[in-house]
Amino acid sequence: MRIAPLRSLAERYAAPVPRYTSYPTAPHFHDGIGPREAAAWMSELPKGSNLSLYVHIPFCRALCWYCGCTTTVANSPQPVAAYLQTLETEMTHAAALVPADHRVSHLHWGGGSPNTLVAADIVALADRTRELFNVDDAAEFAVEIDPRFMDRDRVAAFRQAGVNRVSIGVQDFDPKVQAAINRHQSYELTARVVAMLCEVGIPSLNIDLVYGLPGQTQASVARTLDQVLKLDPDRVAVFGYAHLPERIRHQRLIDTSALAGPGDRLGQANRISRKLLAHGYVRVGLDHFAKPSDPLAAGPLGRNFQGYTTDTADALIGFGASAISRLPQGFTQNAPRVPDYTSRIASRRLATARGFAFSSEDRIRGYVIERLMCDLTFSETDLRARFGAAEAQSLIDDAQLLIESDQDGLIEPTPDGFRVSEGGRPFVRSICACFDSYLGQSAARHAAGV
């Protein structure tokens, strides 16, 4: 089927939809799930479970106006030190709940900025994690960093801690764009940090870019990407800026008149995509790119709260304020604000404030949405084999309706279902929304669909 003009499609599919890093999505979590359920679900993990651990460091040294993460500015070391003590209490309690013969195959530190920790605390936190959990020697250990606040001591500490993948936030190198989002970060500074990481032998580098920021154009994002390519990252993540000032107060400092419309946003994303593909990167899912030699390009591919991943663990356990866990029975989320998180750990040993218990329909719809986000395919045969013909039928019916109603060539029918067309790839979140039975049932605001 012929693809409609991209600018027209961008306008048509600009309506807000979830990013689908989970299903059901976080706005549908509720306070009926608390510490008791979280403890029971961890205790019920099967023997020999393969685990993934996420640690949230909710501190930054400076506030970036575009950011939607749960974080606060730390102007002194005291709140960070107190937080780490609470974090250790939480991890100690969780370690006593999970099966003794578990194996940890993935570690991820996010934020905020994990490099708000001083070097000694970086090593101590990693060492304590290994004392409490059975971390595989070959585990991937990824950390997100803000290069503006890195030094050689912290770089050495991350290496000593066992970090083998670093994700660097760049967003954009254009000084005017940086001024508009309150994040001043030169290419030269970023290149120095990359060089330090290489010198100590940290083998893998990710770089994060954002399009749709105030003042960005197709030409400006192309110039930024030219500089990023000089840094030779293994992966590049290209996120669309989510402007949600009703929910994120500091985004009100951004000049909305400088934000691009849906057509221009899509143009920026496509300009970046074309340049990365021409440079030899492989497109992964919606918005990630990887070198052909990177594991993300080879798969198997999954999707969690950190985005696209090779993590195939049986459960993800999150630690720290706002951290989310995905257990076989459902999701749990810690209290988002540090004072509440701290008081909950002090009184209950776990900080679960809300969550969601899966129904059988949630599991099958979540699987369909994840496979569409990752593989861009819907397979009737796979669905029946995994969930049974009766459970799969309502989803198969939904897929058939989607095929019949597609007027824009976003999907291509196959003998076994459908696949997302190349022209439909930018709109895969909107395609996934067709399988989301909860969409519209909350007042939550989502990012633009383009």
TORDREN-277328 format. One record per residue (C-alpha): x, y, z. Coordinates in pm, whole numbers, plus 32768, in hexadecimal, padded with zeros to 4 digits. Example, Ala and Ser with C-alpha at 12.3 -4.5 7.8 and 13.67 -1.06 7.14 Angstrom:
2
<site <84CE,7E3E,830C>>
<site <8557,7F96,82CA>>
REM end
This chain:
450
<site <8000,8000,8000>>
<site <807D,815D,7FB1>>
<site <80FE,8221,80DC>>
<site <8058,8372,8111>>
<site <813C,84A7,8115>>
<site <8209,84A2,8255>>
<site <81AD,8600,82C6>>
<site <803C,85AA,82A3>>
<site <8071,8468,8368>>
<site <8130,8522,8476>>
<site <800E,8610,84AA>>
<site <7F15,84F2,84AD>>
<site <7FD0,841A,85A8>>
<site <8050,8530,868B>>
<site <7F52,84DE,879B>>
<site <7FFC,8482,88E5>>
<site <8037,830E,891F>>
<site <810B,824E,8A1C>>
<site <8277,81F7,89D8>>
<site <8222,808E,8A32>>
<site <834C,803D,8B0B>>
<site <824E,7F6E,8BCC>>
<site <80EC,7EEB,8BAE>>
<site <8013,7F4A,8C5C>>
<site <80BE,809C,8C64>>
<site <811D,8149,8DA9>>
<site <7FEE,8233,8DBC>>
<site <7F18,80FF,8DFA>>
<site <7FE0,808C,8F29>>
<site <7F18,80B0,906E>>
<site <7F50,80B3,91E6>>
<site <7EA5,7F64,9214>>
<site <7FFE,7ECC,91E0>>
<site <80ED,7F0E,9302>>
<site <8216,7E80,93C4>>
<site <815A,7D41,9421>>
<site <8118,7CE8,92B5>>
<site <8279,7D4B,924C>>
<site <8314,7C6D,9357>>
<site <8232,7B48,9302>>
<site <8278,7B65,918E>>
<site <83F1,7B6A,91C4>>
<site <83D9,7A40,92B1>>
<site <8316,797F,91AA>>
<site <8423,799C,909F>>
<site <8486,7841,9025>>
<site <85CD,77A6,9095>>
<site <86E9,77FA,8FAC>>
<site <8644,7938,8F2F>>
<site <8708,7A19,8E47>>
<site <86EB,7B7E,8ECC>>
<site <872A,7CDC,8E4C>>
<site <876E,7DF1,8F4B>>
<site <8727,7F63,8F1A>>
<site <87A6,806C,900D>>
<site <8717,81CC,8FFC>>
<site <87F1,82F0,906B>>
<site <86FB,8415,907B>>
<site <87FA,852F,9088>>
<site <8897,861D,8F8D>>
<site <898E,8739,8FAF>>
<site <88BD,881E,8ECF>>
<site <8757,8822,8E52>>
<site <871B,87F0,8CDD>>
<site <85D0,888E,8C7E>>
<site <856F,8784,8B7D>>
<site <859E,865D,8C6B>>
<site <847A,8581,8CD3>>
<site <853D,84A3,8DC4>>
<site <84F9,848D,8F3A>>
<site <861E,8551,8FC3>>
<site <8684,8678,909B>>
<site <87B6,8758,90AE>>
<site <88AF,86F3,91BD>>
<site <897D,881E,922D>>
<site <8A37,8765,933F>>
<site <8AAA,85FD,937F>>
<site <89CE,85C7,94B2>>
<site <8885,856B,9408>>
<site <8936,847D,931B>>
<site <89ED,83D0,9439>>
<site <88A9,83A9,94FF>>
<site <87F8,8322,93CC>>
<site <8904,8219,9396>>
<site <88D0,8198,94F9>>
<site <875D,8174,94B7>>
<site <87A2,80CE,936A>>
<site <887E,7FCA,9413>>
<site <8768,7F7B,950C>>
<site <8673,7F42,93F0>>
<site <8765,7E67,932D>>
<site <87BA,7D9A,9462>>
<site <864C,7D50,94A3>>
<site <8607,7CF6,9338>>
<site <8735,7C10,932B>>
<site <86A6,7B49,944D>>
<site <8561,7B18,938E>>
<site <85DC,7A99,923C>>
<site <864D,792E,920B>>
<site <87AD,78F1,928A>>
<site <8816,784B,9143>>
<site <87AE,796E,9063>>
<site <8898,7A00,8F5D>>
<site <88B3,7B70,8EFD>>
<site <88FE,7B9E,8D8A>>
<site <88BD,7D16,8D6A>>
<site <8905,7E46,8E42>>
<site <8898,7FA5,8DE9>>
<site <88CA,80EA,8EA6>>
<site <87F3,820D,8E36>>
<site <8778,8358,8EB3>>
<site <879B,8470,8EDA>>
<site <890F,844D,8EAB>>
<site <89C3,8327,8F50>>
<site <8B06,83EE,8F37>>
<site <8A86,84D5,9048>>
<site <8B1B,83C3,9121>>
<site <8C85,83F8,9189>>
<site <8D82,82F5,9118>>
<site <8D8E,823A,9264>>
<site <8C12,8219,926D>>
<site <8C08,8196,9107>>
<site <8CF1,8078,9164>>
<site <8C47,8039,92B4>>
<site <8AEA,8023,921B>>
<site <8B5F,7F2F,910F>>
<site <8C1C,7E5C,920F>>
<site <8AEF,7E4F,92F7>>
<site <8A0F,7DE7,91D5>>
<site <8AF5,7CC1,918F>>
<site <8AFA,7C61,92FF>>
<site <897E,7C55,9307>>
<site <8933,7BC0,91B1>>
<site <89D0,7AB3,90D4>>
<site <8A4A,7B92,8FBC>>
<site <8ACA,7ACD,8E93>>
<site <8C31,7B16,8E30>>
<site <8BB6,7B52,8CCC>>
<site <8A93,7C35,8D32>>
<site <8A58,7D72,8C6E>>
<site <8A88,7E9A,8D59>>
<site <8A0A,7FDC,8CBD>>
<site <8A10,8138,8D53>>
<site <897B,8281,8CDC>>
<site <8A60,83AE,8D0D>>
<site <8A5D,8526,8CE5>>
<site <8BB3,8577,8C4C>>
<site <8BAD,86D9,8CD4>>
<site <8BF4,8653,8E2F>>
<site <8CEA,853A,8DE8>>
<site <8E56,852B,8E51>>
<site <8F6B,8429,8E43>>
<site <8F24,83A8,8FA2>>
<site <8DBB,835A,8F4B>>
<site <8E1D,82BD,8DFD>>
<site <8F17,81DC,8EB1>>
<site <8E14,8187,8FB9>>
<site <8D13,811C,8EB8>>
<site <8E15,803A,8E18>>
<site <8E78,7FA9,8F6A>>
<site <8D07,7F70,8FB5>>
<site <8CEE,7E96,8E7E>>
<site <8C2D,7F80,8D9A>>
<site <8C48,7F0C,8C31>>
<site <8B4D,7FF0,8B84>>
<site <8B23,8167,8BB1>>
<site <8A04,8236,8B2A>>
<site <8A56,83A7,8AF7>>
<site <8949,84AE,8AD7>>
<site <8995,85A3,89BE>>
<site <883A,8613,894A>>
<site <88C6,8723,885F>>
<site <8A14,87D7,8832>>
<site <8980,8918,87A5>>
<site <89C8,8A31,88A3>>
<site <887A,8ADB,885E>>
<site <87BA,899A,889D>>
<site <8886,8959,89D7>>
<site <8835,8AB5,8A5A>>
<site <86C2,8A77,8A19>>
<site <86C6,8939,8AEF>>
<site <87C4,89AD,8BF6>>
<site <88C4,88A2,8BA1>>
<site <8A13,8930,8B35>>
<site <8AF4,8815,8AC0>>
<site <8BFD,883F,89B5>>
<site <8C70,8739,88C0>>
<site <8DD4,8764,8942>>
<site <8D6D,8715,8AA9>>
<site <8CA7,85E4,8A38>>
<site <8DC9,8568,8962>>
<site <8EB6,8584,8A8C>>
<site <8DD1,84AB,8B60>>
<site <8DAF,83AA,8A47>>
<site <8F2B,839F,8A2C>>
<site <8F4B,8363,8BA3>>
<site <8E50,8245,8B93>>
<site <8F14,81A7,8A77>>
<site <905D,81D2,8B30>>
<site <8FE6,8108,8C5E>>
<site <8F56,7FF7,8B7E>>
<site <8DDE,8023,8B9C>>
<site <8D83,7F6F,8A5A>>
<site <8C2B,7FEB,89F0>>
<site <8BA0,8149,89BB>>
<site <8A39,81BE,8987>>
<site <89DB,8322,8930>>
<site <8881,83B7,8960>>
<site <87F8,84C3,8876>>
<site <86AD,857E,8882>>
<site <85EB,8619,8763>>
<site <84CB,870E,877F>>
<site <8581,87EF,8878>>
<site <8550,8969,8866>>
<site <8613,8A04,8747>>
<site <8673,88BD,86A0>>
<site <8663,889B,8525>>
<site <86B8,8784,8435>>
<site <8801,8832,83EB>>
<site <885B,885D,855B>>
<site <8815,86F2,85BB>>
<site <88E5,8683,8490>>
<site <8A0A,8757,850A>>
<site <89ED,86C0,8666>>
<site <89E7,8562,85D5>>
<site <8B22,85A7,850A>>
<site <8BD2,85F5,8651>>
<site <8B3D,84C6,8701>>
<site <8BBB,83E0,85EE>>
<site <8D1E,8458,8634>>
<site <8CF5,83C2,8790>>
<site <8CB0,826D,86EF>>
<site <8B99,81F3,87D9>>
<site <8B27,8089,87CE>>
<site <89BC,80F4,87F7>>
<site <88FB,8234,87BC>>
<site <87A5,826E,8855>>
<site <86D2,837D,87AE>>
<site <85B0,83EC,8889>>
<site <849C,84E0,8838>>
<site <847F,85F5,8939>>
<site <8343,85CB,8A0B>>
<site <82BF,8723,8A68>>
<site <81D9,86EF,8B94>>
<site <81E1,8836,8C58>>
<site <8099,87E6,8D07>>
<site <8149,86C6,8DB7>>
<site <82B7,8734,8DB3>>
<site <82D2,888D,8E4C>>
<site <842F,88EC,8DD3>>
<site <83C7,88AF,8C69>>
<site <82F9,89EE,8C8D>>
<site <8446,8AA7,8C6D>>
<site <845B,8A36,8B02>>
<site <83E3,8B24,89F4>>
<site <82CC,8A61,894E>>
<site <82D4,8B46,881D>>
<site <842C,8AB5,87CC>>
<site <83AD,894D,87C1>>
<site <8387,88A2,8671>>
<site <8238,8820,85F7>>
<site <81F7,86B1,85A6>>
<site <826E,86C9,843D>>
<site <83B6,876F,849C>>
<site <83EC,867E,85BD>>
<site <83C6,8559,84D0>>
<site <84B2,8603,83DA>>
<site <85BB,8621,84E9>>
<site <8595,84B4,854D>>
<site <85AA,8441,83E4>>
<site <86DD,8518,839F>>
<site <8792,8475,84C5>>
<site <871E,831A,845B>>
<site <8795,833E,82F4>>
<site <88ED,83B6,8361>>
<site <8919,829C,845C>>
<site <88AE,8193,8361>>
<site <8999,8226,825D>>
<site <8AB0,8213,8360>>
<site <8A79,809B,8389>>
<site <899F,808D,84BF>>
<site <887C,7F98,84D6>>
<site <8727,801F,8538>>
<site <8699,7F76,866D>>
<site <8528,7F98,86BD>>
<site <849F,80F8,86BA>>
<site <85BC,81DA,8720>>
<site <8701,811D,8763>>
<site <8828,80E1,867C>>
<site <894B,7FF6,86B0>>
<site <8A87,7F88,8603>>
<site <8A55,7E37,8557>>
<site <8B4E,7DA1,8650>>
<site <8A88,7E17,8780>>
<site <89AC,7D14,8833>>
<site <887F,7DFB,880F>>
<site <888E,7DCF,8696>>
<site <8898,7C54,86AD>>
<site <8782,7C27,87AF>>
<site <86B8,7B97,884B>>
<site <8624,7CEC,8890>>
<site <854F,7D53,89B8>>
<site <84C2,7E97,8A40>>
<site <84B5,7F13,8BA6>>
<site <84B8,8059,8C65>>
<site <8616,80A9,8BE6>>
<site <85AC,807B,8A7B>>
<site <8625,7F6C,898C>>
<site <86FB,7E61,8A2B>>
<site <8793,7D09,89FE>>
<site <8724,7CBB,8B62>>
<site <8659,7B79,8B6A>>
<site <8654,7B4C,8CE5>>
<site <852B,7AA8,8D90>>
<site <84F5,7BD9,8E6C>>
<site <856C,7D40,8E8B>>
<site <8592,7DC4,8FEE>>
<site <85AB,7F3C,9017>>
<site <864B,7FEB,9141>>
<site <8634,8155,91AB>>
<site <8533,826A,919F>>
<site <8436,823E,9080>>
<site <84DA,80F8,9009>>
<site <83F4,7FFC,8F61>>
<site <8410,7E82,8F78>>
<site <8380,7D8C,8E80>>
<site <8338,7C3E,8F22>>
<site <827B,7B16,8E8B>>
<site <8143,7B7C,8F4C>>
<site <8148,7CEE,8EF1>>
<site <81EC,7E42,8F21>>
<site <824D,7EEF,9065>>
<site <82C7,8055,9085>>
<site <8377,8100,91A5>>
<site <8309,8250,9230>>
<site <8392,8357,913F>>
<site <8405,8462,9236>>
<site <853A,8424,9307>>
<site <84A1,8485,945C>>
<site <8379,839B,942A>>
<site <845B,8288,93A5>>
<site <8540,82AF,94D4>>
<site <8426,82A1,95D3>>
<site <838D,816E,952D>>
<site <84D8,80B3,9535>>
<site <850A,8113,96A3>>
<site <83B6,808B,9709>>
<site <836A,7F75,9612>>
<site <84BA,7F13,9577>>
<site <8420,7F34,941D>>
<site <83AA,807A,9380>>
<site <8298,7FFB,9297>>
<site <8190,8108,926A>>
<site <80C9,8079,9148>>
<site <80CB,7F6F,903E>>
<site <7FFA,7E90,8F5D>>
<site <7FA6,7D1C,8F64>>
<site <7F94,7C7E,8E0B>>
<site <7E5E,7BD6,8D84>>
<site <7E7E,7ACF,8C74>>
<site <7E0A,7BD3,8B78>>
<site <7F11,7CCB,8BF2>>
<site <8020,7BC9,8BB0>>
<site <7FB7,7B83,8A4A>>
<site <7F7C,7CF1,89F2>>
<site <80C8,7D4F,8A92>>
<site <8175,7C44,89C5>>
<site <80D7,7CBF,887F>>
<site <8136,7E28,88C7>>
<site <829C,7DCE,8923>>
<site <82CB,7CFE,87E7>>
<site <823E,7E18,8711>>
<site <8329,7F12,87B8>>
<site <8453,7E28,878D>>
<site <8419,7D52,8657>>
<site <830A,7E1F,85A9>>
<site <8243,7CE1,856B>>
<site <80FD,7C3D,85D8>>
<site <80FC,7AC0,85B8>>
<site <7FBC,79FA,85E9>>
<site <807C,78B1,85F5>>
<site <8167,792F,8706>>
<site <8045,79B6,87D1>>
<site <7F7F,7871,87C4>>
<site <80B3,77A4,881D>>
<site <8105,787D,894B>>
<site <7FAD,78C5,89D9>>
<site <7EBC,77CD,893C>>
<site <7DBE,77FC,8828>>
<site <7CA5,7876,890B>>
<site <7D7A,7981,89B9>>
<site <7E0F,79F5,8870>>
<site <7CCC,7A1B,87AD>>
<site <7C62,7B73,882B>>
<site <7DBC,7C00,87D4>>
<site <7DAF,7B5B,867E>>
<site <7C5C,7BFE,8647>>
<site <7CEF,7D50,86AC>>
<site <7E0C,7D1D,85B7>>
<site <7D1B,7CCB,849C>>
<site <7C55,7E08,84E4>>
<site <7D98,7ECE,84D7>>
<site <7DF9,7E35,8388>>
<site <7CA5,7E81,82F6>>
<site <7C9B,7FE9,8377>>
<site <7DFF,804E,831A>>
<site <7DD7,8162,821A>>
<site <7F3D,81E3,8227>>
<site <8017,80B6,81DD>>
<site <80A3,80A8,833E>>
<site <8091,7F2D,8342>>
<site <80B8,7E18,8242>>
<site <7FE4,7CD9,825B>>
<site <80A3,7B91,826C>>
<site <8025,7A28,825A>>
<site <8050,7A1E,83D4>>
<site <7FD2,7B77,843B>>
<site <8080,7CBD,83E1>>
<site <81C5,7D7D,83F8>>
<site <81FC,7EF2,8423>>
<site <8268,7F8C,82D9>>
<site <83A3,805B,82C0>>
<site <82CA,818E,8294>>
<site <81FD,812A,83C1>>
<site <8328,80F7,84A9>>
<site <8321,825D,8535>>
<site <81B8,8222,859A>>
<site <81E1,80CE,8641>>
<site <8175,8159,8793>>
<site <8028,81BD,86F8>>
<site <8008,8060,8666>>
<site <804E,7FC8,87BD>>
<site <7F41,80A8,8852>>
<site <7E3F,7FE3,878A>>
<site <7E87,7EBA,8872>>
<site <7E85,7F86,89B6>>
<site <7D3F,7F3E,8A6A>>
<site <7D8E,8041,8B7A>>
<site <7DD5,816C,8A9C>>
<site <7CF0,828C,8AF3>>
<site <7C95,81FF,8C48>>
<site <7D6C,82F8,8D08>>
<site <7DB0,846D,8CFC>>
<site <7F23,8430,8CBA>>
<site <7FD2,8502,8BB4>>
<site <80B2,844D,8ABE>>
<site <81C0,84B9,89CB>>
<site <8161,851E,8869>>
<site <813B,83F5,877F>>
<site <8248,847F,8693>>
REM end
